[in-house]
Amino acid sequence: MFIEDPREHGLRFNPWKALVVPRPIGWISTLSADGIANLAPFSYFNAVADFPPMVMFAPIGPRPEGGQKDSWCNVLATQEFVVNLVSEPLAHPMNLSSEHLPPDADEFDHAGLEKAPCIKVRPPRVARAPVSLECRLVQALVLPTDAPPIQNNLVIGQVVGIHIADELLVDGQVAIDRYRPLARLGYFDFTVIERGFPLARPDLNPTEVAAELSALLPRGAAGAGPT
Ligand SMILES: Cc1cc2nc3c(=O)[nH]c(=O)nc-3n(C[C@H](O)[C@H](O)[C@H](O)COP(=O)(O)O)c2cc1C
């Protein structure tokens, strides 16, 4: 079949979100201008650059009761956010934190989650998250919409600090079977990534790539993998 507009698909449900999968989940913590903590999951989320590391997420508005999502408003107000990555045991609290609560509600409390302090930004991170990325806003974009009042917002942030739970590391590498990150499929489905397999790149030798990057970026690029 060929679909031009995913809203006119002729299927039982709109297939759009079931196609670009799995999408990692960025569980975004922010602080409001008044210092109230906010936490919400976003699967329109990914990493987009290495040097410096950058991430993006898309808080699409409006909220059901009007106004843009708290995560968007807070990032605009404070220029900072944290991306917490979600492992399988955090599926339920992550889902709870997606509830549309008023801006003065703290979703950490709502989901029964402990906060941990960050080092370079003010929003707290999720203490139990296997990985947390401390981020500063690079650009906030309002993308085109063809269904107002839907507003397609995009946040791009620079990662200024990375927390990794020590137990994820085996022989200096993040072990995917220990990490087991949760990811979003279509509809109301999720998956857990628990297995990887190596595939050598035809034109890239990992040792040469690392050496080239080290030469280009002497400070700390050694061992960097290909994009
Ligand atoms: C797994 C999951 C992924 C989600 N991804 C997005 C997303 O990419 N963009 C979005 O606008 N909302 C997404 N949502 C819904 C938001 O989490 C929800 O609207 C939340 O209440 C927003 O909170 P905020 O107003 O505190 O920012 C997702 C929800 C879940 C459970």
The ligand as an ORCA input file, in Angstrom:
! r2SCAN-3c Opt
* xyz 0 1
  C       6.150      6.335     26.127
  C       5.575      7.709     25.901
  C       6.129      8.509     24.911
  C       5.624      9.803     24.691
  N       6.190     10.576     23.718
  C       5.757     11.835     23.513
  C       6.377     12.667     22.535
  O       7.342     12.287     21.864
  N       5.890     13.934     22.396
  C       4.862     14.392     23.133
  O       4.486     15.555     22.961
  N       4.256     13.638     24.089
  C       4.691     12.374     24.293
  N       4.110     11.588     25.269
  C       3.061     12.176     26.112
  C       3.682     13.080     27.199
  O       4.520     12.327     28.057
  C       2.545     13.710     28.030
  O       1.816     14.570     27.182
  C       3.013     14.450     29.258
  O       1.911     14.728     30.086
  C       3.696     15.755     28.951
  O       4.077     16.307     30.183
  P       4.452     17.807     30.457
  O       3.238     18.671     30.154
  O       4.773     17.770     31.919
  O       5.619     18.162     29.583
  C       4.554     10.290     25.480
  C       3.989      9.467     26.477
  C       4.500      8.186     26.671
  C       3.906      7.302     27.742
*
